[in-house]
Structures are given as C-alpha cells and as structure tokens.
Amino acid sequence: MITTIVLDIEGTTSPTDSVRDDLYGYTRERLPDWLADNVGGAADPIIAATRKSADRPDAGPAEVAEILIGWLNSDVKAEPLKAAQGSICAEGFRSGALHGEFFPDVPPALREWRARGLELYIYSSGSVRNQKDWFEFARGDSLAPLISGHFDLSSAGPKREASSYEKIAGAIGVPAHRILFLSDHPDELDAAVAAGWSVRGVARPGEPHAPRPPHRWISDFGDVDLD
C-alpha cells in the first residue's frame, strides 16, 4: 500500500518553460551583481565551490559569474549554481516578480492525496530553498502546507542514482515499497525502481522527455492509481 508520494518538479508538477524561463532568466540577469555585492558573505561558499568544481582556483566574482551562467545555459546540475539561484530567486518570490507555476491538475490532486492521509515530498535538482519558495508562492494559493519535506542534490544526491532514493527512504523512515515516485524523466524512474520504489512516468504535452518502457505513464495526476 502506498503511503508516501515523492514528486519531481520540472516537467512533472510544473511546465519546464516556467522553470527555465522564469527562474533561470531571473538568475541569469542578476547573478554577476549578486556575487559582487555579497563577497565576504553569502557569495563566498558559492565562489569557493565553483572554483573547485571548475578547477579555476583564482577566479574572481566576475569569472565565477561567467562559469555559473555557462552552467545555467547548459542546464548543468551543479550545487553552487543551485545555491546561488536559491538565494537570488528568494528575493524575486518575495517581491512578487516570481511565482510557482503548476499544471492545472496538480493542486487539486495534492490536496486530495493529503486529505487521504498520504505524505508528500519533493525531490528536485533545484535547491531546497527554491523548492520551498516555488510551493509557498504558487500562483493563486500557497501549496507549501501540503508538502512534508524537500530533497535536492545536496541532501539526497544525483537523481539518476539508486542510492539517492535509498537515502530519501531512510530519511523519511518509510519502506521503499510504500513510496511512489512521479517524474517525467525515464532515467530517474529507473533509479527509483532500482531502489525498490513504485513509479509512474508523467508525460505531458509539450514537455521534452518521451515515455520509455517498462514504466507506466500518465498525463494527468488524476490518473494516479493508489489502490
């Protein structure tokens, strides 16, 4: 019996374009100034981690910004980039410039699942900070109260490795066979299955990832069968 649902965001709960155009665009525009303005504070660990990852030990804030923007443009899932994006976009959510965008079927499904007693978690490559803001500042009404917890690359690990799903199951204290994972990415579904989870692929019109066997696929959260 499924007691817990873990959800991906991009392409699953939310349109990919809303993440890449809104969040990425907001980050790209503000990243150089944010790094320069926060040297000696919040930018320091991001600069240090970027220097290490890029093997550029002497990179200053302007060069680090170029590296991070290059990663952003290539959709590299790098922890220092996600940390910087989380801090920068936090300002945008609170100013009203950014909102969490969701497919129409998602909010009612989340509310129904919680009403049935299921626990809901998020596992996304975006930072936990960005994830929380995405749900808190959802367009229309906050969805944050429906979510029991969040996991990202830093807290769980890469999304295409079974060990990440094993770590999440251990952290929430739920046996693998009681967890259902919803994602649009076949490689992530493969990894979750290898960890003993149940999965459903989510294939929505206009999204980049095509369904792939042997997984079962849905196009609407209303089609999730929990029995």
Secondary structure, DSSP 8 states (H G I E B T S, - for coil): ---EEEE--BTTTB-HHIIIIIIHHHHHHHHHHHHHHTTTTTHHHHHHHHHHHHT-TT--HHHHHHHHHHHHHTT---HHHHHHHHHHHHHHHHHTS--B---TTHHHHHHHHHHTT-EEEEE-SS-HHHHHHHHHTBSSS--GGG--EEE-TTTT--TT-HHHHHHHHHHHT--GGGEEEEES-HHHHHHHHHTT-EEEEE--TT-S----TTS-EESSGGG----
